[in-house]
Each structure stands twice: as structure tokens, then as C-alpha cells.
């Protein structure tokens, strides 16, 4: 280990020591003492235990005299320690640090491991998320954070234990302050502490110590043990809230559950996109100033979607079991949530796996909820059904000869029939209607016996409108196949190589005062300008010409400057979010990237022999 690391860990140890010692130095508010009852003076003074040396009052002259007397020896000790340094530091991460007996080191440091010092330590012994065991002399301090400490030797500066227990052996001799935060102190009768022992909030945080040691340090939310009942109570309360949400919002939970079961891949992808886009969107809103108002709503929405997503995941786990119970009360989604919650709480007690399960159920549940909302907002493109025909034009009405036309109160003569028919198909149709004699018509009107009133034929319906066939040579998004991801990537690669070479040559040919940065940022900017210009003028790029691709609008109109510029700028959004905007072509049924969806465009493949220009 390099000696340059030693000052860092020594500084950490000193900072912990000084900070917590300063907290211990704070004087409590003096309480008004009650007058003790008179007692008889003992014949002989009580013997002072040899384990603890009596310390004078901090403000007394005796304390100041003693402090002056001890400054010189401690200064000499510090100088002696500085001369005794060897430059060797025992440091380990995720492992134990051990200094064997009859050996010397400047410091012994362990992170996520135990620190054991049996030899001579010049500066300090430090353990973070681990225990310390000191049986050799220590020139500075002993510090243990989130771990227990055992000291049975001479320590010059002091001992600090944070969220752990401290045990002082019979040979312990501590010249400085002994501070224990959130732990218990056990000392032998022969242990000597010259500056006293300070135990801070040792009993009030027993629940926190238990959770830190049994759950946090083992990467799990729950565990079995004393002082952990509060954690199980919180877990049970959360499960009750999830069950209530399943009862109140059953329809929404069922939809999200169906989405997760039918489209699990898209749900995971939606979770990834939501996780990546939410911070970017928050930063953009904060940069605008006015958008800061929307930031709390976005955070609340993400939190609500995550919590409701946990309901969906618990229901999905529970359905693996409750589906065998049929459609009765045990098949309700709320009961599935309860069963899934019991399974998840059991998994929470497994080290490492419990933390992973805790993170995954919220993350995947968020994706299921977000994707379900997206499907609900998506407009299905369905053709509008034709209106139903009128009652008088139905086949059963047409088959009856006596069925009168609506609104007809008198027989229709040939002239009127011809006039009405000419309104639909012209006079030529009227000629096909046989004329009716005036006598017959008058007889029908007078109601003569045996006269059959003529029935007007139904109006001739014009043929249904059919769209004209597409004109050959028009490039349309509806008639040509969409381009896939790999062919588009090949065209983009060719354009990027071409623009990179041109930008490099242009930068070298320009005068010094006109030179510009031709790194990655300059190439991307030039590529965006090149793409927008080519899409507007030619509808494609050089790479697209080679690969047989063309950019078209979904409404088949020509690409104008606003569309080309918006598509070029949207490419940066597709690139900055880990390139997912370009990769979206693989998953989208319309074969559109993010910048295609924003600009309302798509990329089609031209048939062989077609002209791109």
C-alpha cells in the first residue's frame, strides 16, 4: 500500500474524534440540587477504586495546572511518534486489516471489515462498518463506526465508537476522552480512563442500531431479531395500504396487470425510459425557470406510479398461486396482493437478495404503470364505419311491393318519377321508367275498383366512392415498406464518416483565426446541419442514397424547412438518452424513431431501379 494514503485515513479518524469529543464536552443545564438529608460523617473516607482516577472540575485551578503539566509530555509523545513512523499503513477494503504482535505500522484501517491491532500503532486504528480489537499500544485514537470496539491497551488520544458497543479490558488506559454514540459501554474494574466516559443516546436508538446491524449492513430491508418489530409493523402497514389501493382501483390494477403479463419487455423498457427521462426533464424545467412549478408534480407523479406499480407486482406474484382458486372471492386481486406481499416480505429477509427485490418491484411496477398509461393515451387508427342505410332502403322493405316511400301521400306519376330519378342519375334513368296513362292515374286517385296504384321505384343510389389508384412514382409512407434499424444505422454510419472527413479537411484548410473545434461535438453539429439541408432539398442523404432510403412525411406532403430542422434537433434527444431514440425503431410497430415521431416522418425503402433524386 502506498504511504500517501495514510494521511487521508488519519484525517478521517481525527475528524471523527474531534467532532464527537466536542459534542461530549457540551455541559448539560445545571439542575437545582435538593438539600440532602443530614447523615453522619463516616469514620473513615471511602476508598476510591483504583480503576478510575478522580478528575478535577474542568474550571478549577487544579484542572488548568494538570493540563499544563500534561501538555509537555504529550508534545514529546507526538514528536516521538513522528520520528517513529515507518510509512507502512495496513489498509483493506471488504477485508480485515490485521497488525500482528511485535510489528509496527503507522495506521490500521478497515472498510467493511474488522481492524485488529496487536502490535504498535503510531497513529490510529479505524474501522468503518466493522469491529476494532486493540491489544497493542496506539499513539493517536481508536475509531469504530457502525461496529463494536474492544480496547485492552494504552491509547494516547481517545476512543470513539459510533453505533456500536465499547468494551474496555483490564489493561485499558485511555489518556483522552472516551465517547460512545448509540451504544453501551462495558468496562473492567481495572480499566483507567483519565478524561471520563461519555455515553450519548445509548438506549434511545437501540431500534436504529438493530436495524443498521441486522438489515442495512446485510443489504436487506427486514430481519428477525430483537428491537426490529417496528420494521415489521411498517411493512405490514404498507401491505395494508397496497391492499386498500387494489380494492379501490381494481380496474386500473387489472389493466396494469394485463399489460405486465402480455407485454413484459415493453414494461421493462418503459421503466428504463422513465428512469432516464425524468432527471433530464427535471433539469430542463429547472433551467427554464418557469418550469420549476411543475417539478414537484413530476416527482409526486413518479412516486405515485411507483407505489401503484408495487401493487401490480404484488398482484402478479400472488396470481401465481391464487389462479388455482378459481373466480371466487379468493380470486380477487386484493387477495392476490396479500399473498404476493407475504412472499415479498419473506424475500426481504434474505441478505443482498432482499435489497434487490425491494428495488426491482418498484422499478418494474413503474414501467408497467407508465406503459399502460401510454397505451391508454394512444389513439387507435380505426376506419370510421359507414352509417346504416335508411329503413326504406333495407332489403326487406325493397322486397315488398306495397311498401310506400316515406312521406309519399299520393301515387307518383311518370313525370315526377323522371324528375326525381334525374336528380340521382340524370334523365337517362328516367327514360327507363314506363309511362303511366293519365286515366290509370286518375282512376287510382278516385279509388276505382280494381285499379292498382303504381309504386314508385326506389331511388337509384350512386356507386360508392372509391379513392383513385396511387399515381406511379409518388413516394408514400402508406405504399412503401418501412426501413429497419440496421439499414438505417448503416446509412447513418456512412454519413457520419463522410461529415467527419469533410470537417477535418475544412478545419485544416481554414486560416488559424477561422479554425473551429472539429471534435465529436463539432462533427455532430455539422451532421445535423447536413441532414436538415439534405432532407429539405433531396429527401435523403448520401448514406440514404447508397442504402436506398428516403425520409417522407406521414401525410405524404413534401418536407419543408420546419420539419427538417425539428427532425435534426430531435436527433440530439434520441442520442443523449443513451441512444434509445434511435433504438426505438426495433420496438416500434410503425418503425419510427423518437425524432421521426416528433417530426411526423418516417424512413421508407425504395424499390430497385427507383430514382432518389
QUIZIZI-V756894 format. One record per pair of residues at least 12 apart in sequence whose ideal C-beta (glycine too) atoms are under 8 Angstrom apart, sorted by the first residue. I is the first residue (numbers start at 1). J is the second residue. If there is no record, write none. Layout:
((I & J) (I & J))
//
This chain:
((1 & 88) (1 & 89) (1 & 90) (1 & 91) (3 & 87) (3 & 88) (3 & 89) (3 & 106) (5 & 89) (5 & 91) (6 & 87) (6 & 89) (6 & 106) (6 & 107) (6 & 123) (9 & 89) (9 & 91) (9 & 107) (9 & 109) (9 & 124) (9 & 126) (10 & 106) (10 & 107) (10 & 123) (10 & 124) (10 & 140) (12 & 126) (12 & 143) (13 & 107) (13 & 123) (13 & 124) (13 & 126) (13 & 140) (13 & 141) (13 & 143) (14 & 124) (14 & 140) (14 & 141) (16 & 143) (16 & 145) (16 & 160) (16 & 162) (17 & 141) (17 & 143) (17 & 157) (17 & 158) (17 & 160) (17 & 176) (20 & 160) (20 & 162) (20 & 179) (20 & 181) (20 & 200) (21 & 158) (21 & 160) (21 & 176) (21 & 177) (21 & 179) (23 & 179) (23 & 200) (24 & 177) (24 & 179) (24 & 198) (24 & 200) (25 & 177) (49 & 189) (50 & 190) (51 & 187) (51 & 188) (51 & 189) (51 & 190) (51 & 191) (51 & 192) (52 & 192) (52 & 193) (53 & 192) (53 & 194) (55 & 194) (55 & 195) (55 & 196) (74 & 156) (74 & 175) (77 & 139) (77 & 156) (81 & 122) (81 & 123) (81 & 139) (81 & 140) (84 & 104) (84 & 122) (84 & 139) (85 & 106) (85 & 122) (85 & 123) (86 & 104) (86 & 105) (86 & 106) (86 & 122) (87 & 106) (88 & 104) (88 & 105) (88 & 106) (89 & 105) (89 & 106) (89 & 107) (89 & 108) (89 & 109) (90 & 105) (90 & 107) (90 & 108) (90 & 109) (91 & 107) (91 & 109) (91 & 110) (92 & 109) (92 & 110) (92 & 111) (92 & 113) (93 & 110) (93 & 111) (93 & 112) (93 & 113) (94 & 111) (94 & 112) (94 & 113) (95 & 110) (95 & 113) (96 & 110) (96 & 113) (96 & 114) (96 & 115) (96 & 116) (96 & 130) (97 & 109) (97 & 110) (97 & 113) (97 & 114) (97 & 115) (97 & 116) (97 & 127) (98 & 116) (98 & 118) (99 & 116) (99 & 117) (99 & 118) (99 & 119) (99 & 121) (99 & 136) (100 & 118) (100 & 119) (101 & 118) (101 & 119) (101 & 136) (102 & 119) (103 & 119) (103 & 120) (104 & 119) (104 & 120) (104 & 121) (104 & 122) (105 & 119) (105 & 120) (105 & 121) (105 & 122) (106 & 121) (106 & 122) (106 & 123) (107 & 121) (107 & 122) (107 & 123) (107 & 124) (107 & 125) (107 & 126) (108 & 121) (108 & 124) (108 & 125) (108 & 126) (109 & 125) (109 & 126) (109 & 127) (110 & 126) (110 & 127) (110 & 128) (110 & 130) (111 & 127) (111 & 128) (111 & 129) (111 & 130) (112 & 128) (112 & 129) (112 & 130) (113 & 127) (113 & 129) (113 & 130) (114 & 127) (114 & 130) (114 & 131) (114 & 132) (114 & 133) (114 & 147) (115 & 127) (115 & 130) (115 & 131) (115 & 132) (115 & 133) (115 & 144) (116 & 132) (116 & 133) (116 & 134) (117 & 132) (117 & 133) (117 & 134) (117 & 135) (117 & 136) (117 & 138) (118 & 135) (118 & 136) (119 & 136) (120 & 136) (120 & 137) (121 & 134) (121 & 136) (121 & 137) (121 & 138) (121 & 139) (121 & 140) (122 & 139) (122 & 140) (123 & 139) (123 & 140) (124 & 138) (124 & 139) (124 & 140) (124 & 141) (124 & 142) (124 & 143) (124 & 157) (125 & 138) (125 & 141) (125 & 142) (125 & 143) (126 & 143) (126 & 144) (127 & 143) (127 & 144) (127 & 145) (127 & 147) (127 & 149) (128 & 145) (128 & 146) (128 & 147) (129 & 145) (129 & 146) (129 & 147) (129 & 217) (130 & 144) (130 & 146) (130 & 147) (131 & 144) (131 & 147) (131 & 148) (131 & 149) (131 & 150) (131 & 164) (132 & 144) (132 & 147) (132 & 148) (132 & 149) (132 & 150) (132 & 151) (133 & 149) (133 & 150) (134 & 149) (134 & 150) (134 & 151) (134 & 152) (134 & 153) (134 & 155) (135 & 152) (135 & 153) (135 & 169) (136 & 153) (137 & 153) (137 & 154) (137 & 155) (138 & 153) (138 & 154) (138 & 155) (138 & 156) (138 & 157) (139 & 156) (139 & 157) (140 & 156) (140 & 157) (141 & 155) (141 & 156) (141 & 157) (141 & 158) (141 & 159) (141 & 160) (141 & 176) (142 & 155) (142 & 158) (142 & 159) (142 & 160) (143 & 159) (143 & 160) (143 & 161) (144 & 160) (144 & 161) (144 & 162) (144 & 164) (145 & 162) (145 & 163) (145 & 164) (146 & 162) (146 & 163) (146 & 164) (146 & 212) (146 & 213) (146 & 217) (147 & 161) (147 & 164) (148 & 161) (148 & 164) (148 & 165) (148 & 166) (148 & 167) (148 & 183) (149 & 161) (149 & 164) (149 & 165) (149 & 166) (149 & 167) (150 & 167) (150 & 169) (151 & 166) (151 & 167) (151 & 168) (151 & 169) (151 & 172) (151 & 174) (152 & 168) (152 & 169) (152 & 170) (152 & 171) (152 & 172) (153 & 171) (153 & 172) (153 & 173) (154 & 173) (154 & 175) (155 & 172) (155 & 173) (155 & 174) (155 & 175) (155 & 176) (156 & 175) (156 & 176) (157 & 175) (157 & 176) (158 & 174) (158 & 175) (158 & 176) (158 & 177) (158 & 178) (158 & 179) (158 & 195) (159 & 174) (159 & 176) (159 & 177) (159 & 178) (159 & 179) (160 & 179) (160 & 180) (160 & 181) (161 & 179) (161 & 180) (161 & 181) (161 & 183) (162 & 181) (162 & 182) (162 & 183) (163 & 181) (163 & 182) (163 & 183) (163 & 205) (163 & 208) (163 & 209) (163 & 212) (164 & 180) (164 & 182) (164 & 183) (164 & 209) (165 & 180) (165 & 183) (165 & 184) (165 & 185) (165 & 186) (166 & 178) (166 & 180) (166 & 183) (166 & 184) (166 & 185) (166 & 186) (167 & 185) (167 & 186) (167 & 187) (168 & 185) (168 & 186) (168 & 187) (168 & 188) (168 & 191) (168 & 193) (169 & 188) (169 & 191) (170 & 188) (170 & 189) (170 & 190) (170 & 191) (171 & 190) (171 & 191) (172 & 187) (172 & 188) (172 & 191) (172 & 192) (172 & 193) (173 & 191) (173 & 192) (173 & 194) (174 & 191) (174 & 192) (174 & 193) (174 & 194) (174 & 195) (175 & 194) (175 & 195) (176 & 194) (176 & 195) (177 & 195) (177 & 196) (177 & 198) (178 & 193) (178 & 195) (178 & 196) (178 & 197) (178 & 198) (179 & 198) (179 & 200) (180 & 197) (180 & 198) (180 & 199) (180 & 200) (180 & 202) (181 & 200) (181 & 201) (182 & 200) (182 & 201) (182 & 202) (182 & 205) (182 & 208) (182 & 209) (183 & 199) (183 & 202) (183 & 209) (184 & 199) (184 & 202) (185 & 197) (185 & 199) (185 & 202) (206 & 227) (207 & 227) (207 & 228) (207 & 230) (209 & 227) (210 & 225) (210 & 226) (210 & 227) (210 & 228) (211 & 223) (211 & 227) (211 & 228) (211 & 231) (214 & 228) (215 & 228) (215 & 231) (218 & 351) (218 & 352) (219 & 351) (219 & 352) (219 & 354) (219 & 355) (220 & 348) (220 & 349) (220 & 350) (220 & 351) (220 & 352) (220 & 353) (220 & 354) (220 & 355) (221 & 235) (221 & 348) (221 & 354) (221 & 355) (221 & 358) (222 & 235) (222 & 345) (222 & 348) (222 & 349) (222 & 354) (223 & 349) (224 & 349) (235 & 345) (235 & 348) (239 & 314) (239 & 337) (239 & 338) (239 & 341) (239 & 345) (242 & 307) (242 & 310) (242 & 311) (242 & 314) (242 & 337) (242 & 341) (243 & 334) (243 & 337) (243 & 338) (243 & 341) (245 & 307) (245 & 308) (245 & 311) (246 & 311) (246 & 315) (246 & 333) (246 & 334) (246 & 336) (246 & 337) (247 & 334) (249 & 308) (250 & 333) (250 & 334) (252 & 308) (252 & 372) (253 & 308) (253 & 311) (253 & 312) (253 & 315) (253 & 333) (254 & 333) (255 & 372) (255 & 376) (256 & 308) (256 & 309) (256 & 312) (256 & 368) (256 & 369) (256 & 372) (257 & 312) (257 & 315) (257 & 316) (257 & 319) (257 & 333) (257 & 368) (259 & 368) (259 & 371) (259 & 372) (259 & 375) (260 & 312) (260 & 313) (260 & 316) (260 & 364) (260 & 368) (261 & 316) (263 & 371) (265 & 587) (266 & 371) (266 & 587) (267 & 364) (267 & 367) (267 & 368) (267 & 371) (268 & 364) (268 & 367) (269 & 367) (269 & 587) (270 & 367) (270 & 368) (270 & 370) (270 & 371) (270 & 374) (271 & 363) (271 & 364) (271 & 366) (271 & 367) (271 & 368) (271 & 370) (272 & 367) (272 & 580) (273 & 370) (273 & 577) (273 & 580) (274 & 302) (274 & 305) (274 & 366) (274 & 367) (274 & 370) (275 & 363) (275 & 366) (276 & 577) (276 & 578) (276 & 580) (277 & 577) (278 & 298) (278 & 302) (280 & 576) (280 & 577) (281 & 298) (282 & 295) (282 & 298) (282 & 299) (285 & 298) (302 & 366) (305 & 366) (305 & 369) (305 & 370) (306 & 362) (306 & 363) (306 & 365) (306 & 366) (307 & 362) (308 & 365) (308 & 369) (309 & 361) (309 & 362) (309 & 364) (309 & 365) (309 & 366) (309 & 367) (309 & 368) (309 & 369) (310 & 361) (310 & 362) (310 & 365) (311 & 337) (311 & 365) (312 & 365) (312 & 368) (312 & 369) (313 & 340) (313 & 361) (313 & 362) (313 & 364) (313 & 365) (313 & 368) (314 & 336) (314 & 337) (314 & 340) (314 & 341) (314 & 344) (314 & 361) (315 & 333) (315 & 336) (315 & 337) (315 & 340) (316 & 336) (316 & 340) (317 & 336) (317 & 339) (317 & 340) (317 & 343) (317 & 344) (318 & 335) (318 & 336) (318 & 337) (318 & 338) (318 & 339) (318 & 340) (318 & 341) (318 & 343) (319 & 336) (319 & 340) (321 & 336) (321 & 339) (322 & 335) (322 & 336) (322 & 339) (344 & 357) (344 & 361) (390 & 406) (391 & 406) (392 & 405) (392 & 406) (392 & 458) (393 & 458) (393 & 461) (398 & 458) (401 & 455) (402 & 455) (404 & 455) (405 & 456) (405 & 458) (408 & 456) (410 & 445) (411 & 441) (411 & 444) (411 & 445) (411 & 453) (411 & 454) (411 & 455) (411 & 456) (412 & 454) (412 & 456) (413 & 436) (413 & 441) (413 & 454) (414 & 433) (414 & 434) (414 & 435) (414 & 436) (416 & 456) (417 & 430) (417 & 433) (417 & 456) (417 & 457) (418 & 430) (418 & 431) (418 & 433) (420 & 456) (420 & 459) (421 & 433) (421 & 457) (421 & 459) (421 & 460) (424 & 459) (424 & 460) (424 & 461) (424 & 462) (425 & 460) (425 & 462) (429 & 460) (433 & 457) (436 & 454) (440 & 454) (441 & 454) (474 & 556) (475 & 539) (475 & 550) (475 & 552) (475 & 604) (475 & 606) (475 & 610) (476 & 552) (476 & 556) (476 & 604) (477 & 552) (477 & 553) (477 & 554) (477 & 556) (477 & 602) (477 & 604) (478 & 556) (480 & 604) (480 & 605) (480 & 606) (480 & 607) (481 & 604) (481 & 605) (482 & 590) (482 & 591) (482 & 602) (482 & 603) (482 & 604) (482 & 605) (483 & 549) (483 & 591) (483 & 603) (483 & 604) (483 & 605) (484 & 585) (484 & 591) (485 & 582) (485 & 583) (485 & 585) (485 & 586) (487 & 547) (487 & 549) (487 & 605) (488 & 547) (488 & 549) (488 & 582) (488 & 585) (488 & 593) (488 & 603) (489 & 582) (490 & 543) (490 & 547) (491 & 541) (491 & 543) (491 & 544) (491 & 546) (491 & 547) (491 & 549) (492 & 543) (492 & 582) (493 & 543) (494 & 542) (494 & 543) (494 & 546) (494 & 547) (495 & 527) (495 & 530) (495 & 531) (495 & 541) (495 & 542) (495 & 543) (495 & 544) (496 & 523) (496 & 527) (498 & 542) (498 & 543) (499 & 523) (499 & 526) (499 & 527) (499 & 530) (500 & 523) (502 & 526) (503 & 518) (503 & 522) (503 & 523) (503 & 526) (504 & 518) (506 & 518) (507 & 522) (524 & 572) (524 & 575) (528 & 568) (528 & 569) (528 & 571) (528 & 572) (529 & 568) (531 & 564) (531 & 567) (531 & 568) (531 & 571) (532 & 561) (532 & 564) (532 & 565) (532 & 567) (532 & 568) (533 & 564) (535 & 551) (535 & 559) (535 & 563) (535 & 564) (535 & 567) (535 & 568) (536 & 559) (536 & 560) (536 & 561) (536 & 563) (536 & 564) (538 & 612) (538 & 613) (539 & 551) (539 & 552) (539 & 559) (539 & 612) (540 & 612) (544 & 603) (544 & 612) (545 & 612) (545 & 613) (548 & 605) (548 & 606) (548 & 608) (548 & 610) (548 & 612) (549 & 603) (549 & 604) (549 & 605) (549 & 606) (550 & 603) (550 & 604) (550 & 606) (550 & 612) (551 & 567) (551 & 601) (551 & 602) (551 & 603) (552 & 601) (552 & 602) (552 & 603) (552 & 604) (553 & 600) (553 & 601) (554 & 600) (554 & 601) (554 & 602) (555 & 600) (559 & 601) (563 & 599) (563 & 600) (563 & 601) (566 & 598) (566 & 599) (567 & 595) (567 & 596) (567 & 598) (567 & 599) (567 & 601) (568 & 595) (570 & 594) (570 & 595) (570 & 598) (570 & 599) (571 & 595) (573 & 594) (573 & 595) (573 & 598) (574 & 593) (574 & 594) (574 & 595) (580 & 594) (581 & 593) (581 & 594) (581 & 595) (582 & 594) (590 & 602) (591 & 603))
//
